[in-house]
Every structure is written in C-alpha cells, then in structure tokens.
Amino acid sequence: MASLASLGLGALTLTPAFDPAVTEYTASTTNNSNTITAAGAAGCTVDITVNGDPHTSGAAAEWELGENTVAIKVQNGPKSRIYTVTVTKLEV
C-alpha cells in the first residue's frame, strides 16, 4: 500500500491531525515559510510539490499570500496515493 508514515509543516497544526488514512488537510500561517517533511511507509517513495513546483522533503517552502497547495504523491510499485495540504497564508 502507498501511504505516508509522517507529515509535518514546521510548527503548523494540520487539520485534521495527521492520520495515514486521511488524504486532505488544511493549515494556516502568518509565516513566510515553513519546513515540509514527509516520509513514506516502508517501500514507498515520496514526491512533494508546492503550488505545482517540485519540493524536497526537509526544505523550507515559501508561501504566497492566500491559499497554497502542497501535494505529496506516495508511490509503492504500481500503487500511489496523493495527500493534499491547503496552507493559507494570512496577512499580518
């Protein structure tokens, strides 16, 4: 099965709380950036995009004002699953 073992966006709180069975999340921030970390379950590869641009797990993502889409594709052989986090950057 293709699933995430962990998902984090720095100090941001994911809603709902991370659960490998849940694929849609939201978070909000006033920060300009947060570090995105995602790890796949055993045997899985993980590809992350932020607003359509490739992103490396463990690196900081720069947020645009308003909604930002983080897509995490988890692949395990022919099986795949996409997790999505909508991060809303609020004006300070």
PyMOL Python script that loads the backbone (N, CA, C, O; Angstrom):
from pymol import cmd

cmd.read_pdbstr("""\
ATOM      1  N   MET A   1       0.833  -1.182   0.000  1.00  0.00           N
ATOM      2  CA  MET A   1       0.000   0.000   0.000  1.00  0.00           C
ATOM      3  C   MET A   1       0.878   1.246   0.000  1.00  0.00           C
ATOM      4  O   MET A   1       1.948   1.263   0.609  1.00  0.00           O
ATOM      5  N   ALA A   2       0.420   2.279  -0.682  1.00  0.00           N
ATOM      6  CA  ALA A   2       1.133   3.548  -0.728  1.00  0.00           C
ATOM      7  C   ALA A   2       0.550   4.470   0.338  1.00  0.00           C
ATOM      8  O   ALA A   2      -0.604   4.890   0.247  1.00  0.00           O
ATOM      9  N   SER A   3       1.366   4.781   1.358  1.00  0.00           N
ATOM     10  CA  SER A   3       0.885   5.690   2.403  1.00  0.00           C
ATOM     11  C   SER A   3       2.048   6.418   3.049  1.00  0.00           C
ATOM     12  O   SER A   3       3.197   5.981   2.984  1.00  0.00           O
ATOM     13  N   LEU A   4       1.722   7.539   3.672  1.00  0.00           N
ATOM     14  CA  LEU A   4       2.717   8.297   4.417  1.00  0.00           C
ATOM     15  C   LEU A   4       2.860   7.724   5.819  1.00  0.00           C
ATOM     16  O   LEU A   4       1.887   7.267   6.419  1.00  0.00           O
ATOM     17  N   ALA A   5       4.081   7.756   6.330  1.00  0.00           N
ATOM     18  CA  ALA A   5       4.332   7.374   7.719  1.00  0.00           C
ATOM     19  C   ALA A   5       4.291   8.616   8.603  1.00  0.00           C
ATOM     20  O   ALA A   5       3.923   8.542   9.775  1.00  0.00           O
ATOM     21  N   SER A   6       4.677   9.776   8.022  1.00  0.00           N
ATOM     22  CA  SER A   6       4.660  11.023   8.784  1.00  0.00           C
ATOM     23  C   SER A   6       4.534  12.201   7.838  1.00  0.00           C
ATOM     24  O   SER A   6       4.923  12.126   6.672  1.00  0.00           O
ATOM     25  N   LEU A   7       3.985  13.291   8.356  1.00  0.00           N
ATOM     26  CA  LEU A   7       3.819  14.527   7.599  1.00  0.00           C
ATOM     27  C   LEU A   7       3.868  15.681   8.569  1.00  0.00           C
ATOM     28  O   LEU A   7       3.158  15.683   9.574  1.00  0.00           O
ATOM     29  N   GLY A   8       4.702  16.667   8.278  1.00  0.00           N
ATOM     30  CA  GLY A   8       4.797  17.844   9.139  1.00  0.00           C
ATOM     31  C   GLY A   8       5.097  19.091   8.337  1.00  0.00           C
ATOM     32  O   GLY A   8       5.766  19.031   7.305  1.00  0.00           O
ATOM     33  N   LEU A   9       4.604  20.214   8.809  1.00  0.00           N
ATOM     34  CA  LEU A   9       4.879  21.515   8.200  1.00  0.00           C
ATOM     35  C   LEU A   9       5.388  22.447   9.283  1.00  0.00           C
ATOM     36  O   LEU A   9       4.682  23.360   9.708  1.00  0.00           O
ATOM     37  N   GLY A  10       6.609  22.216   9.725  1.00  0.00           N
ATOM     38  CA  GLY A  10       7.185  23.032  10.781  1.00  0.00           C
ATOM     39  C   GLY A  10       6.311  22.989  12.015  1.00  0.00           C
ATOM     40  O   GLY A  10       5.925  21.915  12.477  1.00  0.00           O
ATOM     41  N   ALA A  11       5.993  24.175  12.557  1.00  0.00           N
ATOM     42  CA  ALA A  11       5.169  24.261  13.768  1.00  0.00           C
ATOM     43  C   ALA A  11       3.680  24.375  13.447  1.00  0.00           C
ATOM     44  O   ALA A  11       2.866  24.541  14.355  1.00  0.00           O
ATOM     45  N   LEU A  12       3.314  24.287  12.171  1.00  0.00           N
ATOM     46  CA  LEU A  12       1.905  24.429  11.809  1.00  0.00           C
ATOM     47  C   LEU A  12       1.098  23.229  12.274  1.00  0.00           C
ATOM     48  O   LEU A  12       1.597  22.105  12.325  1.00  0.00           O
ATOM     49  N   THR A  13      -0.159  23.489  12.612  1.00  0.00           N
ATOM     50  CA  THR A  13      -1.070  22.444  13.036  1.00  0.00           C
ATOM     51  C   THR A  13      -1.904  21.995  11.843  1.00  0.00           C
ATOM     52  O   THR A  13      -2.590  22.800  11.213  1.00  0.00           O
ATOM     53  N   LEU A  14      -1.838  20.702  11.541  1.00  0.00           N
ATOM     54  CA  LEU A  14      -2.659  20.143  10.471  1.00  0.00           C
ATOM     55  C   LEU A  14      -4.061  19.875  10.997  1.00  0.00           C
ATOM     56  O   LEU A  14      -4.240  19.407  12.122  1.00  0.00           O
ATOM     57  N   THR A  15      -5.058  20.183  10.160  1.00  0.00           N
ATOM     58  CA  THR A  15      -6.437  19.875  10.492  1.00  0.00           C
ATOM     59  C   THR A  15      -6.999  19.019   9.379  1.00  0.00           C
ATOM     60  O   THR A  15      -7.022  19.457   8.229  1.00  0.00           O
ATOM     61  N   PRO A  16      -7.457  17.803   9.680  1.00  0.00           N
ATOM     62  CA  PRO A  16      -7.392  17.133  10.981  1.00  0.00           C
ATOM     63  C   PRO A  16      -5.943  16.748  11.308  1.00  0.00           C
ATOM     64  O   PRO A  16      -5.044  16.953  10.492  1.00  0.00           O
ATOM     65  N   ALA A  17      -5.722  16.192  12.503  1.00  0.00           N
ATOM     66  CA  ALA A  17      -4.390  15.709  12.879  1.00  0.00           C
ATOM     67  C   ALA A  17      -3.968  14.619  11.904  1.00  0.00           C
ATOM     68  O   ALA A  17      -4.812  13.909  11.357  1.00  0.00           O
ATOM     69  N   PHE A  18      -2.648  14.484  11.685  1.00  0.00           N
ATOM     70  CA  PHE A  18      -2.161  13.526  10.691  1.00  0.00           C
ATOM     71  C   PHE A  18      -2.612  12.102  11.009  1.00  0.00           C
ATOM     72  O   PHE A  18      -2.507  11.624  12.138  1.00  0.00           O
ATOM     73  N   ASP A  19      -3.108  11.461   9.986  1.00  0.00           N
ATOM     74  CA  ASP A  19      -3.505  10.057  10.013  1.00  0.00           C
ATOM     75  C   ASP A  19      -3.209   9.522   8.616  1.00  0.00           C
ATOM     76  O   ASP A  19      -3.706  10.083   7.639  1.00  0.00           O
ATOM     77  N   PRO A  20      -2.417   8.457   8.487  1.00  0.00           N
ATOM     78  CA  PRO A  20      -2.056   7.952   7.158  1.00  0.00           C
ATOM     79  C   PRO A  20      -3.252   7.637   6.257  1.00  0.00           C
ATOM     80  O   PRO A  20      -3.110   7.619   5.034  1.00  0.00           O
ATOM     81  N   ALA A  21      -4.423   7.390   6.841  1.00  0.00           N
ATOM     82  CA  ALA A  21      -5.607   7.067   6.054  1.00  0.00           C
ATOM     83  C   ALA A  21      -6.313   8.314   5.509  1.00  0.00           C
ATOM     84  O   ALA A  21      -7.145   8.206   4.608  1.00  0.00           O
ATOM     85  N   VAL A  22      -5.986   9.504   6.050  1.00  0.00           N
ATOM     86  CA  VAL A  22      -6.617  10.756   5.630  1.00  0.00           C
ATOM     87  C   VAL A  22      -5.725  11.436   4.595  1.00  0.00           C
ATOM     88  O   VAL A  22      -4.516  11.546   4.797  1.00  0.00           O
ATOM     89  N   THR A  23      -6.314  11.897   3.481  1.00  0.00           N
ATOM     90  CA  THR A  23      -5.511  12.472   2.398  1.00  0.00           C
ATOM     91  C   THR A  23      -5.696  13.970   2.202  1.00  0.00           C
ATOM     92  O   THR A  23      -4.983  14.559   1.389  1.00  0.00           O
ATOM     93  N   GLU A  24      -6.623  14.615   2.913  1.00  0.00           N
ATOM     94  CA  GLU A  24      -6.878  16.053   2.754  1.00  0.00           C
ATOM     95  C   GLU A  24      -6.694  16.774   4.090  1.00  0.00           C
ATOM     96  O   GLU A  24      -7.286  16.396   5.101  1.00  0.00           O
ATOM     97  N   TYR A  25      -5.859  17.822   4.075  1.00  0.00           N
ATOM     98  CA  TYR A  25      -5.563  18.585   5.285  1.00  0.00           C
ATOM     99  C   TYR A  25      -5.603  20.077   4.994  1.00  0.00           C
ATOM    100  O   TYR A  25      -5.512  20.499   3.841  1.00  0.00           O
ATOM    101  N   THR A  26      -5.741  20.869   6.049  1.00  0.00           N
ATOM    102  CA  THR A  26      -5.605  22.314   5.950  1.00  0.00           C
ATOM    103  C   THR A  26      -4.695  22.797   7.073  1.00  0.00           C
ATOM    104  O   THR A  26      -4.523  22.124   8.089  1.00  0.00           O
ATOM    105  N   ALA A  27      -4.115  23.980   6.866  1.00  0.00           N
ATOM    106  CA  ALA A  27      -3.294  24.645   7.882  1.00  0.00           C
ATOM    107  C   ALA A  27      -3.282  26.124   7.539  1.00  0.00           C
ATOM    108  O   ALA A  27      -3.497  26.496   6.386  1.00  0.00           O
ATOM    109  N   SER A  28      -3.030  26.977   8.539  1.00  0.00           N
ATOM    110  CA  SER A  28      -2.904  28.407   8.264  1.00  0.00           C
ATOM    111  C   SER A  28      -1.675  28.944   8.978  1.00  0.00           C
ATOM    112  O   SER A  28      -1.227  28.391   9.983  1.00  0.00           O
ATOM    113  N   THR A  29      -1.135  30.043   8.433  1.00  0.00           N
ATOM    114  CA  THR A  29       0.103  30.603   8.951  1.00  0.00           C
ATOM    115  C   THR A  29       0.193  32.081   8.633  1.00  0.00           C
ATOM    116  O   THR A  29      -0.482  32.573   7.729  1.00  0.00           O
ATOM    117  N   THR A  30       1.026  32.786   9.378  1.00  0.00           N
ATOM    118  CA  THR A  30       1.408  34.147   9.032  1.00  0.00           C
ATOM    119  C   THR A  30       2.887  34.174   8.660  1.00  0.00           C
ATOM    120  O   THR A  30       3.426  35.220   8.299  1.00  0.00           O
ATOM    121  N   ASN A  31       3.538  33.018   8.751  1.00  0.00           N
ATOM    122  CA  ASN A  31       4.957  32.900   8.412  1.00  0.00           C
ATOM    123  C   ASN A  31       5.157  33.005   6.901  1.00  0.00           C
ATOM    124  O   ASN A  31       4.242  32.733   6.124  1.00  0.00           O
ATOM    125  N   ASN A  32       6.354  33.400   6.498  1.00  0.00           N
ATOM    126  CA  ASN A  32       6.698  33.417   5.072  1.00  0.00           C
ATOM    127  C   ASN A  32       7.063  32.032   4.580  1.00  0.00           C
ATOM    128  O   ASN A  32       6.924  31.736   3.393  1.00  0.00           O
ATOM    129  N   SER A  33       7.531  31.176   5.486  1.00  0.00           N
ATOM    130  CA  SER A  33       7.929  29.830   5.080  1.00  0.00           C
ATOM    131  C   SER A  33       7.835  28.869   6.255  1.00  0.00           C
ATOM    132  O   SER A  33       7.850  29.275   7.417  1.00  0.00           O
ATOM    133  N   ASN A  34       7.739  27.589   5.925  1.00  0.00           N
ATOM    134  CA  ASN A  34       7.771  26.504   6.905  1.00  0.00           C
ATOM    135  C   ASN A  34       8.452  25.319   6.256  1.00  0.00           C
ATOM    136  O   ASN A  34       8.397  25.154   5.038  1.00  0.00           O
ATOM    137  N   THR A  35       9.089  24.499   7.060  1.00  0.00           N
ATOM    138  CA  THR A  35       9.762  23.309   6.564  1.00  0.00           C
ATOM    139  C   THR A  35       8.740  22.189   6.397  1.00  0.00           C
ATOM    140  O   THR A  35       7.976  21.888   7.313  1.00  0.00           O
ATOM    141  N   ILE A  36       8.739  21.580   5.218  1.00  0.00           N
ATOM    142  CA  ILE A  36       7.832  20.463   4.944  1.00  0.00           C
ATOM    143  C   ILE A  36       8.623  19.170   5.059  1.00  0.00           C
ATOM    144  O   ILE A  36       9.658  19.009   4.414  1.00  0.00           O
ATOM    145  N   THR A  37       8.132  18.245   5.885  1.00  0.00           N
ATOM    146  CA  THR A  37       8.757  16.929   5.986  1.00  0.00           C
ATOM    147  C   THR A  37       7.684  15.870   5.760  1.00  0.00           C
ATOM    148  O   THR A  37       6.601  15.920   6.345  1.00  0.00           O
ATOM    149  N   ALA A  38       8.012  14.916   4.901  1.00  0.00           N
ATOM    150  CA  ALA A  38       7.094  13.816   4.618  1.00  0.00           C
ATOM    151  C   ALA A  38       7.915  12.563   4.411  1.00  0.00           C
ATOM    152  O   ALA A  38       8.902  12.569   3.675  1.00  0.00           O
ATOM    153  N   ALA A  39       7.503  11.484   5.064  1.00  0.00           N
ATOM    154  CA  ALA A  39       8.188  10.203   4.922  1.00  0.00           C
ATOM    155  C   ALA A  39       7.164   9.140   4.570  1.00  0.00           C
ATOM    156  O   ALA A  39       6.099   9.056   5.182  1.00  0.00           O
ATOM    157  N   GLY A  40       7.496   8.338   3.587  1.00  0.00           N
ATOM    158  CA  GLY A  40       6.606   7.258   3.176  1.00  0.00           C
ATOM    159  C   GLY A  40       6.758   6.044   4.065  1.00  0.00           C
ATOM    160  O   GLY A  40       7.778   5.874   4.733  1.00  0.00           O
ATOM    161  N   ALA A  41       5.736   5.198   4.070  1.00  0.00           N
ATOM    162  CA  ALA A  41       5.819   3.920   4.769  1.00  0.00           C
ATOM    163  C   ALA A  41       6.886   3.079   4.074  1.00  0.00           C
ATOM    164  O   ALA A  41       7.370   3.454   3.006  1.00  0.00           O
ATOM    165  N   ALA A  42       7.254   1.955   4.665  1.00  0.00           N
ATOM    166  CA  ALA A  42       8.307   1.090   4.120  1.00  0.00           C
ATOM    167  C   ALA A  42       8.036   0.768   2.654  1.00  0.00           C
ATOM    168  O   ALA A  42       6.931   0.370   2.288  1.00  0.00           O
ATOM    169  N   GLY A  43       9.072   0.948   1.812  1.00  0.00           N
ATOM    170  CA  GLY A  43       8.979   0.624   0.398  1.00  0.00           C
ATOM    171  C   GLY A  43       8.369   1.699  -0.469  1.00  0.00           C
ATOM    172  O   GLY A  43       8.233   1.510  -1.677  1.00  0.00           O
ATOM    173  N   CYS A  44       7.992   2.841   0.125  1.00  0.00           N
ATOM    174  CA  CYS A  44       7.332   3.912  -0.620  1.00  0.00           C
ATOM    175  C   CYS A  44       8.314   5.036  -0.958  1.00  0.00           C
ATOM    176  O   CYS A  44       9.241   5.323  -0.201  1.00  0.00           O
ATOM    177  N   THR A  45       8.087   5.659  -2.108  1.00  0.00           N
ATOM    178  CA  THR A  45       8.810   6.878  -2.464  1.00  0.00           C
ATOM    179  C   THR A  45       7.841   8.047  -2.325  1.00  0.00           C
ATOM    180  O   THR A  45       6.627   7.875  -2.439  1.00  0.00           O
ATOM    181  N   VAL A  46       8.390   9.242  -2.078  1.00  0.00           N
ATOM    182  CA  VAL A  46       7.569  10.427  -1.840  1.00  0.00           C
ATOM    183  C   VAL A  46       8.045  11.555  -2.746  1.00  0.00           C
ATOM    184  O   VAL A  46       9.237  11.855  -2.800  1.00  0.00           O
ATOM    185  N   ASP A  47       7.101  12.184  -3.462  1.00  0.00           N
ATOM    186  CA  ASP A  47       7.379  13.376  -4.267  1.00  0.00           C
ATOM    187  C   ASP A  47       6.461  14.487  -3.784  1.00  0.00           C
ATOM    188  O   ASP A  47       5.253  14.292  -3.646  1.00  0.00           O
ATOM    189  N   ILE A  48       7.049  15.666  -3.526  1.00  0.00           N
ATOM    190  CA  ILE A  48       6.295  16.804  -2.996  1.00  0.00           C
ATOM    191  C   ILE A  48       6.314  17.935  -4.013  1.00  0.00           C
ATOM    192  O   ILE A  48       7.343  18.207  -4.632  1.00  0.00           O
ATOM    193  N   THR A  49       5.169  18.595  -4.181  1.00  0.00           N
ATOM    194  CA  THR A  49       5.114  19.838  -4.941  1.00  0.00           C
ATOM    195  C   THR A  49       4.429  20.898  -4.087  1.00  0.00           C
ATOM    196  O   THR A  49       3.535  20.599  -3.297  1.00  0.00           O
ATOM    197  N   VAL A  50       4.867  22.146  -4.263  1.00  0.00           N
ATOM    198  CA  VAL A  50       4.237  23.286  -3.607  1.00  0.00           C
ATOM    199  C   VAL A  50       3.795  24.236  -4.712  1.00  0.00           C
ATOM    200  O   VAL A  50       4.619  24.786  -5.443  1.00  0.00           O
ATOM    201  N   ASN A  51       2.501  24.418  -4.819  1.00  0.00           N
ATOM    202  CA  ASN A  51       1.929  25.233  -5.894  1.00  0.00           C
ATOM    203  C   ASN A  51       2.440  24.769  -7.259  1.00  0.00           C
ATOM    204  O   ASN A  51       2.688  25.584  -8.148  1.00  0.00           O
ATOM    205  N   GLY A  52       2.595  23.445  -7.415  1.00  0.00           N
ATOM    206  CA  GLY A  52       2.999  22.855  -8.689  1.00  0.00           C
ATOM    207  C   GLY A  52       4.492  22.745  -8.908  1.00  0.00           C
ATOM    208  O   GLY A  52       4.922  22.114  -9.873  1.00  0.00           O
ATOM    209  N   ASP A  53       5.300  23.343  -8.037  1.00  0.00           N
ATOM    210  CA  ASP A  53       6.755  23.294  -8.184  1.00  0.00           C
ATOM    211  C   ASP A  53       7.342  22.188  -7.317  1.00  0.00           C
ATOM    212  O   ASP A  53       6.925  22.025  -6.170  1.00  0.00           O
ATOM    213  N   PRO A  54       8.313  21.413  -7.846  1.00  0.00           N
ATOM    214  CA  PRO A  54       8.934  20.342  -7.057  1.00  0.00           C
ATOM    215  C   PRO A  54       9.543  20.883  -5.765  1.00  0.00           C
ATOM    216  O   PRO A  54      10.063  21.999  -5.728  1.00  0.00           O
ATOM    217  N   HIS A  55       9.470  20.079  -4.714  1.00  0.00           N
ATOM    218  CA  HIS A  55       9.971  20.480  -3.398  1.00  0.00           C
ATOM    219  C   HIS A  55      10.658  19.282  -2.741  1.00  0.00           C
ATOM    220  O   HIS A  55      10.220  18.144  -2.910  1.00  0.00           O
ATOM    221  N   THR A  56      11.723  19.535  -1.999  1.00  0.00           N
ATOM    222  CA  THR A  56      12.464  18.487  -1.311  1.00  0.00           C
ATOM    223  C   THR A  56      12.020  18.392   0.138  1.00  0.00           C
ATOM    224  O   THR A  56      11.956  19.399   0.843  1.00  0.00           O
ATOM    225  N   SER A  57      11.710  17.169   0.584  1.00  0.00           N
ATOM    226  CA  SER A  57      11.349  16.963   1.984  1.00  0.00           C
ATOM    227  C   SER A  57      12.473  17.456   2.883  1.00  0.00           C
ATOM    228  O   SER A  57      13.643  17.153   2.646  1.00  0.00           O
ATOM    229  N   GLY A  58      12.120  18.212   3.907  1.00  0.00           N
ATOM    230  CA  GLY A  58      13.112  18.753   4.829  1.00  0.00           C
ATOM    231  C   GLY A  58      13.529  20.172   4.498  1.00  0.00           C
ATOM    232  O   GLY A  58      14.251  20.805   5.269  1.00  0.00           O
ATOM    233  N   ALA A  59      13.075  20.683   3.345  1.00  0.00           N
ATOM    234  CA  ALA A  59      13.406  22.052   2.942  1.00  0.00           C
ATOM    235  C   ALA A  59      12.237  22.978   3.275  1.00  0.00           C
ATOM    236  O   ALA A  59      11.095  22.536   3.402  1.00  0.00           O
ATOM    237  N   ALA A  60      12.545  24.275   3.415  1.00  0.00           N
ATOM    238  CA  ALA A  60      11.514  25.268   3.707  1.00  0.00           C
ATOM    239  C   ALA A  60      10.768  25.642   2.438  1.00  0.00           C
ATOM    240  O   ALA A  60      11.375  25.845   1.386  1.00  0.00           O
ATOM    241  N   ALA A  61       9.457  25.731   2.543  1.00  0.00           N
ATOM    242  CA  ALA A  61       8.610  26.185   1.435  1.00  0.00           C
ATOM    243  C   ALA A  61       8.263  27.643   1.664  1.00  0.00           C
ATOM    244  O   ALA A  61       7.979  28.053   2.790  1.00  0.00           O
ATOM    245  N   GLU A  62       8.286  28.425   0.594  1.00  0.00           N
ATOM    246  CA  GLU A  62       7.893  29.825   0.652  1.00  0.00           C
ATOM    247  C   GLU A  62       6.408  29.914   0.322  1.00  0.00           C
ATOM    248  O   GLU A  62       5.959  29.380  -0.693  1.00  0.00           O
ATOM    249  N   TRP A  63       5.649  30.590   1.179  1.00  0.00           N
ATOM    250  CA  TRP A  63       4.208  30.707   0.974  1.00  0.00           C
ATOM    251  C   TRP A  63       3.850  32.005   0.282  1.00  0.00           C
ATOM    252  O   TRP A  63       4.438  33.052   0.549  1.00  0.00           O
ATOM    253  N   GLU A  64       2.873  31.923  -0.616  1.00  0.00           N
ATOM    254  CA  GLU A  64       2.278  33.109  -1.224  1.00  0.00           C
ATOM    255  C   GLU A  64       1.086  33.508  -0.367  1.00  0.00           C
ATOM    256  O   GLU A  64       0.513  32.663   0.320  1.00  0.00           O
ATOM    257  N   LEU A  65       0.705  34.771  -0.396  1.00  0.00           N
ATOM    258  CA  LEU A  65      -0.457  35.237   0.346  1.00  0.00           C
ATOM    259  C   LEU A  65      -1.694  34.515  -0.167  1.00  0.00           C
ATOM    260  O   LEU A  65      -1.888  34.409  -1.378  1.00  0.00           O
ATOM    261  N   GLY A  66      -2.526  34.022   0.729  1.00  0.00           N
ATOM    262  CA  GLY A  66      -3.715  33.268   0.338  1.00  0.00           C
ATOM    263  C   GLY A  66      -3.453  31.773   0.379  1.00  0.00           C
ATOM    264  O   GLY A  66      -2.632  31.298   1.164  1.00  0.00           O
ATOM    265  N   GLU A  67      -4.167  31.022  -0.483  1.00  0.00           N
ATOM    266  CA  GLU A  67      -4.068  29.565  -0.451  1.00  0.00           C
ATOM    267  C   GLU A  67      -2.867  29.044  -1.232  1.00  0.00           C
ATOM    268  O   GLU A  67      -2.578  29.501  -2.338  1.00  0.00           O
ATOM    269  N   ASN A  68      -2.178  28.082  -0.637  1.00  0.00           N
ATOM    270  CA  ASN A  68      -1.047  27.378  -1.247  1.00  0.00           C
ATOM    271  C   ASN A  68      -1.363  25.889  -1.193  1.00  0.00           C
ATOM    272  O   ASN A  68      -1.887  25.393  -0.195  1.00  0.00           O
ATOM    273  N   THR A  69      -1.046  25.186  -2.261  1.00  0.00           N
ATOM    274  CA  THR A  69      -1.346  23.762  -2.314  1.00  0.00           C
ATOM    275  C   THR A  69      -0.057  22.946  -2.232  1.00  0.00           C
ATOM    276  O   THR A  69       0.845  23.088  -3.058  1.00  0.00           O
ATOM    277  N   VAL A  70       0.002  22.093  -1.219  1.00  0.00           N
ATOM    278  CA  VAL A  70       1.104  21.144  -1.066  1.00  0.00           C
ATOM    279  C   VAL A  70       0.544  19.780  -1.450  1.00  0.00           C
ATOM    280  O   VAL A  70      -0.386  19.282  -0.816  1.00  0.00           O
ATOM    281  N   ALA A  71       1.113  19.179  -2.490  1.00  0.00           N
ATOM    282  CA  ALA A  71       0.684  17.852  -2.926  1.00  0.00           C
ATOM    283  C   ALA A  71       1.825  16.877  -2.674  1.00  0.00           C
ATOM    284  O   ALA A  71       2.964  17.125  -3.070  1.00  0.00           O
ATOM    285  N   ILE A  72       1.515  15.775  -2.019  1.00  0.00           N
ATOM    286  CA  ILE A  72       2.507  14.752  -1.704  1.00  0.00           C
ATOM    287  C   ILE A  72       2.053  13.459  -2.360  1.00  0.00           C
ATOM    288  O   ILE A  72       1.042  12.875  -1.969  1.00  0.00           O
ATOM    289  N   LYS A  73       2.809  13.016  -3.365  1.00  0.00           N
ATOM    290  CA  LYS A  73       2.481  11.768  -4.045  1.00  0.00           C
ATOM    291  C   LYS A  73       3.341  10.658  -3.449  1.00  0.00           C
ATOM    292  O   LYS A  73       4.568  10.748  -3.422  1.00  0.00           O
ATOM    293  N   VAL A  74       2.676   9.616  -2.975  1.00  0.00           N
ATOM    294  CA  VAL A  74       3.363   8.468  -2.389  1.00  0.00           C
ATOM    295  C   VAL A  74       3.201   7.301  -3.363  1.00  0.00           C
ATOM    296  O   VAL A  74       2.089   6.977  -3.782  1.00  0.00           O
ATOM    297  N   GLN A  75       4.313   6.682  -3.711  1.00  0.00           N
ATOM    298  CA  GLN A  75       4.305   5.590  -4.694  1.00  0.00           C
ATOM    299  C   GLN A  75       4.903   4.337  -4.064  1.00  0.00           C
ATOM    300  O   GLN A  75       5.935   4.395  -3.396  1.00  0.00           O
ATOM    301  N   ASN A  76       4.240   3.206  -4.288  1.00  0.00           N
ATOM    302  CA  ASN A  76       4.756   1.900  -3.863  1.00  0.00           C
ATOM    303  C   ASN A  76       4.455   0.938  -4.999  1.00  0.00           C
ATOM    304  O   ASN A  76       3.358   0.387  -5.091  1.00  0.00           O
ATOM    305  N   GLY A  77       5.462   0.740  -5.879  1.00  0.00           N
ATOM    306  CA  GLY A  77       5.239  -0.067  -7.075  1.00  0.00           C
ATOM    307  C   GLY A  77       4.164   0.584  -7.920  1.00  0.00           C
ATOM    308  O   GLY A  77       4.243   1.782  -8.191  1.00  0.00           O
ATOM    309  N   PRO A  78       3.150  -0.179  -8.350  1.00  0.00           N
ATOM    310  CA  PRO A  78       2.095   0.396  -9.197  1.00  0.00           C
ATOM    311  C   PRO A  78       1.042   1.186  -8.407  1.00  0.00           C
ATOM    312  O   PRO A  78       0.197   1.851  -9.005  1.00  0.00           O
ATOM    313  N   LYS A  79       1.085   1.119  -7.088  1.00  0.00           N
ATOM    314  CA  LYS A  79       0.076   1.805  -6.270  1.00  0.00           C
ATOM    315  C   LYS A  79       0.567   3.191  -5.880  1.00  0.00           C
ATOM    316  O   LYS A  79       1.744   3.384  -5.573  1.00  0.00           O
ATOM    317  N   SER A  80      -0.347   4.150  -5.896  1.00  0.00           N
ATOM    318  CA  SER A  80       0.013   5.504  -5.477  1.00  0.00           C
ATOM    319  C   SER A  80      -1.166   6.152  -4.761  1.00  0.00           C
ATOM    320  O   SER A  80      -2.316   5.734  -4.900  1.00  0.00           O
ATOM    321  N   ARG A  81      -0.848   7.171  -4.003  1.00  0.00           N
ATOM    322  CA  ARG A  81      -1.862   7.942  -3.270  1.00  0.00           C
ATOM    323  C   ARG A  81      -1.351   9.376  -3.192  1.00  0.00           C
ATOM    324  O   ARG A  81      -0.152   9.609  -3.041  1.00  0.00           O
ATOM    325  N   ILE A  82      -2.262  10.326  -3.295  1.00  0.00           N
ATOM    326  CA  ILE A  82      -1.881  11.733  -3.197  1.00  0.00           C
ATOM    327  C   ILE A  82      -2.515  12.342  -1.948  1.00  0.00           C
ATOM    328  O   ILE A  82      -3.726  12.265  -1.737  1.00  0.00           O
ATOM    329  N   TYR A  83      -1.658  12.948  -1.133  1.00  0.00           N
ATOM    330  CA  TYR A  83      -2.090  13.695   0.045  1.00  0.00           C
ATOM    331  C   TYR A  83      -2.017  15.176  -0.324  1.00  0.00           C
ATOM    332  O   TYR A  83      -1.078  15.607  -0.994  1.00  0.00           O
ATOM    333  N   THR A  84      -3.002  15.949   0.111  1.00  0.00           N
ATOM    334  CA  THR A  84      -3.036  17.377  -0.201  1.00  0.00           C
ATOM    335  C   THR A  84      -3.200  18.183   1.085  1.00  0.00           C
ATOM    336  O   THR A  84      -4.041  17.883   1.932  1.00  0.00           O
ATOM    337  N   VAL A  85      -2.358  19.227   1.200  1.00  0.00           N
ATOM    338  CA  VAL A  85      -2.486  20.167   2.311  1.00  0.00           C
ATOM    339  C   VAL A  85      -2.700  21.550   1.715  1.00  0.00           C
ATOM    340  O   VAL A  85      -1.881  22.027   0.930  1.00  0.00           O
ATOM    341  N   THR A  86      -3.789  22.186   2.083  1.00  0.00           N
ATOM    342  CA  THR A  86      -4.023  23.574   1.667  1.00  0.00           C
ATOM    343  C   THR A  86      -3.552  24.460   2.806  1.00  0.00           C
ATOM    344  O   THR A  86      -4.131  24.464   3.893  1.00  0.00           O
ATOM    345  N   VAL A  87      -2.476  25.222   2.534  1.00  0.00           N
ATOM    346  CA  VAL A  87      -1.906  26.113   3.536  1.00  0.00           C
ATOM    347  C   VAL A  87      -2.332  27.530   3.176  1.00  0.00           C
ATOM    348  O   VAL A  87      -2.024  28.027   2.092  1.00  0.00           O
ATOM    349  N   THR A  88      -3.036  28.167   4.090  1.00  0.00           N
ATOM    350  CA  THR A  88      -3.474  29.548   3.861  1.00  0.00           C
ATOM    351  C   THR A  88      -2.548  30.482   4.611  1.00  0.00           C
ATOM    352  O   THR A  88      -2.443  30.427   5.837  1.00  0.00           O
ATOM    353  N   LYS A  89      -1.864  31.356   3.845  1.00  0.00           N
ATOM    354  CA  LYS A  89      -1.018  32.373   4.470  1.00  0.00           C
ATOM    355  C   LYS A  89      -1.872  33.616   4.677  1.00  0.00           C
ATOM    356  O   LYS A  89      -2.390  34.207   3.730  1.00  0.00           O
ATOM    357  N   LEU A  90      -2.000  33.989   5.933  1.00  0.00           N
ATOM    358  CA  LEU A  90      -2.808  35.152   6.304  1.00  0.00           C
ATOM    359  C   LEU A  90      -1.959  36.420   6.304  1.00  0.00           C
ATOM    360  O   LEU A  90      -0.761  36.382   6.586  1.00  0.00           O
ATOM    361  N   GLU A  91      -2.596  37.534   5.986  1.00  0.00           N
ATOM    362  CA  GLU A  91      -1.899  38.812   6.026  1.00  0.00           C
ATOM    363  C   GLU A  91      -1.647  39.186   7.485  1.00  0.00           C
ATOM    364  O   GLU A  91      -2.499  38.973   8.348  1.00  0.00           O
ATOM    365  N   VAL A  92      -0.485  39.738   7.743  1.00  0.00           N
ATOM    366  CA  VAL A  92      -0.116  40.098   9.120  1.00  0.00           C
ATOM    367  C   VAL A  92      -0.652  41.459   9.468  1.00  0.00           C
ATOM    368  O   VAL A  92      -0.445  41.937  10.584  1.00  0.00           O
TER     369      VAL A  92
END
""", "prot")
cmd.dss("prot")
cmd.show_as("cartoon", "prot")
cmd.util.cbc("prot")
cmd.orient("prot")
